[in-house]
Amino acid sequence: MPKPTLLFLFLSVSLSIFQVKLHAQDPQALMDETHFTSTYLHRSHSVWWIPSAYWELSLRQESELTEREINEVLRIFDPYLLIIVIDAKINDDGTTNCSSLSEIWAKSELTVNGNLTSPIPTTKLSEDMRKMLKVFRPFLKNLLGRLGEGAQFLVYSNTEDTRIDSRLPGSITLKLGDETFRWRLPLGSLLPPKIDPKTDETFPGNYNFNPYTGDELTVEK
């Protein structure tokens, strides 16, 4: 079980991703690829898939953490696929009412690499994972205000047939009511940028060809 000091460091590092450059990676680009928002027919959705790479990059920025402590946190998240969802009804007076976890379960469907997968009830999660989610909730409240209070954690198995790696080819599709959110992998923000040798244009790391000319791209050196 994580030590209290480690949980505190984990929360601090989670906050830092919005302020600190993660080595050669762009944290804003990572957010753009994993976080979607939409407003449709008086409903507002915020959907954020947090891949294991998020925690790995964040934790390695914290010099006080040992390699053993970093691996301890990664071990907790590794068996799971975590998506944070806010499903809010926008009232005429501008206030919002957020759906409960059970309501989101009833209107959502997740497929991983084309395979339908069901969410794991909170009671079936490991004790360490439940504790981590509890620590993470105040962070969302501070970041998003009242909407953050309505955030729900959708947790799925990330083992065996449904395992996904954000740096390898794959896909995740979440249907939420009448809307669909898709993540195509690998995530370009986690890979070295690609360059067109002919035009010197730079593209995300998950591009193989220049979308305008069709010419093959190479890894930027």
N, C-alpha and C positions, 0 to 999 in steps of 0.2 A: 504494500500500500504506500502511495507517495507520502513523504514527510510533509508536515505543514509548511516548512520553509520552502520546499520545492513547489508546493502549490502556489505560494505567494510569488515566487519567481516566475512560474508559468504564466500567471495573470499579468505580471509586469511586462513580460516579453510579448505576450499577445497584444498588448496595447502599443508596443513599440513598432510593430510592422507598418503602422500608418505614418511613421516619422523617420524611420531609418532605412537607408538603402541596403538591400540584402546582397552583399557581394556584387556580382555582376548582374544580378537580377533586378527588375524594376517592380517594387511592391504594388504600385498602382496598376501596372499591366497585369499582375497576378490577380488583383481584385477585379479588374475589368473582365477577365476571362471566367471567373468563378462566381461572380455576384451579378444577379439580374434584378431589375425592378420594372414594374409595369402598373399602369392604371387603366382599368377597363370596366365600363358600366358600373360606376360607383363602387368599385373594389380596387384595392391597392395590394400588390404583391411584392414581396421582397424575398428572393430565393438565393441562398449563399451555400454553395458546396465548398467545404473546407477540406482540401486534400491533405494527406499526411505531409506532403512537401511544405505546406504552410507552416506546420509546427516545426519541421526540421530546420527550415531556413530561419525562422524566428529564434528558436532555441540556441542555434549556433552563433547568434549575435550576442548572447549573454555570457560574458567572460567569467562570471562567477560560477557557472554551471560546469560540472565535470562531464566527461564523455559518458560516464556511467549514468549520471542523472539525466542527461539528454536521452540516452537509450531507454531509460526507465519510462519517460513520458511517451516516447514514440511507441514503445511496446503497448501502452494502454490504448492508443488510437489505432494502431495498425490493423486490428481485426475488424474495424468498423468503417463504414462509409457514412459520413455525417453531413446532413443538409439542414440548415437553419431556415425556417419558413415563417414569414409573417403574412397572414391572410386577413386583411382588414376591410370591413365594410365602411364606406365613407358616408356619413349621415348628412342630411341637408344643412345642418348647422356647422358642418366642418369637423365634428368629432368623429372618432372611429371606434368600431367594435371589432376586436380581433377574435378569430376562430380559435377554439380549443384544440388540443392535440388530437382528440378523438374525432372532431369535426374535420380536421385536415386529413387524417387517415381515411375517412369515409369518401373524400373527394379527390384523393391523389392516387397515382400509380407510377411506380418506378421500374424502368427496365435498364439493365446493365449489359452492354454488348448484345442487346436483343432479348435478354432473358428477364422475365418478370420476377421481381423480388419483393418480399413483404417486409415492412418495418418490424423492428424488434421492440417489444414492450419494454418500458423503462425498468420494470422489475426483473427482466431477464438479462440486463446488461451487467457487466462486471461491476463490482463495488467501486473499483478505481475509476471506471468510466463515469459512473453516476456522480462521483465526487467531482470529477473534472467539469462535468456539465453544470453542476451546482456553482462551481467557482466562476465559470464563464458567464453565467446569467447576469450578474451585476455589471460586467463589462458591456454587455449589450444594452442594458438599461442606461448606462452613462453615455454610450455612443448614440443611441437612438431615442432616448427619452421614453415617453409613454408607449410608443410603438415597440420599443425594446422589451417592455414588460409582456407584450403579447407574442414574443418570439417563441416558436416551438421547435424542439430538436427532433428531427426525423433521423433515426439511426438504423442502418441496414448492415447486414453481414458483408464483410469484404474478404471472404476466404473462398477457397476452392473455385467452383465454377463461376462465381460472380465477382471474383477478385479483379480490381481495376488498379492501374498504376498511372498516375498523371503524366508520367514521362514516356509512356508507351502507347501505341495505337489502341483505340477503344472508343466507347461512347456511353454516355449516361443521358437518359431522357426522363424527365419528371413531368407528368401530366397533373395539373392542379386545376380542377374545375374545367373551364373552357379554354384554358391556356396550356401551352406546352413550352418547357424550357429544356434546352439541349446543351450538352457539353461534348465537344469533339476533341479527342485526344490524339497525340500528346498536346499538352498546353504549351503554346509557343513561348510564353514568358519564362518557362523553366529550361528552355533550350538556348544554345548560342544563336545569335541572329544569323540569318542567311543573307547573302549578297548576290546581286546579279553582276558578274564580271564585266559585262558589256556596258551597262548603264550606271554602275556603282550605286544602284538603289538598294536599300536595306529593307528586309522583310522579317516578320516573326520567324522564330526557329522551326515552327511546324509547317512552313511553306516549302515545297519542293521545286516549284516553278514560278516564274514571274507571271502574275495573273493578267498582266497587260500584254506581254509579248510571247508568253509560252516558253521562254528560254529557261534552261535548268539553272537552279541556284546552287551556290556553294556556301560552306560555313565561313562566316566572317572571322578573319584572323586578327 
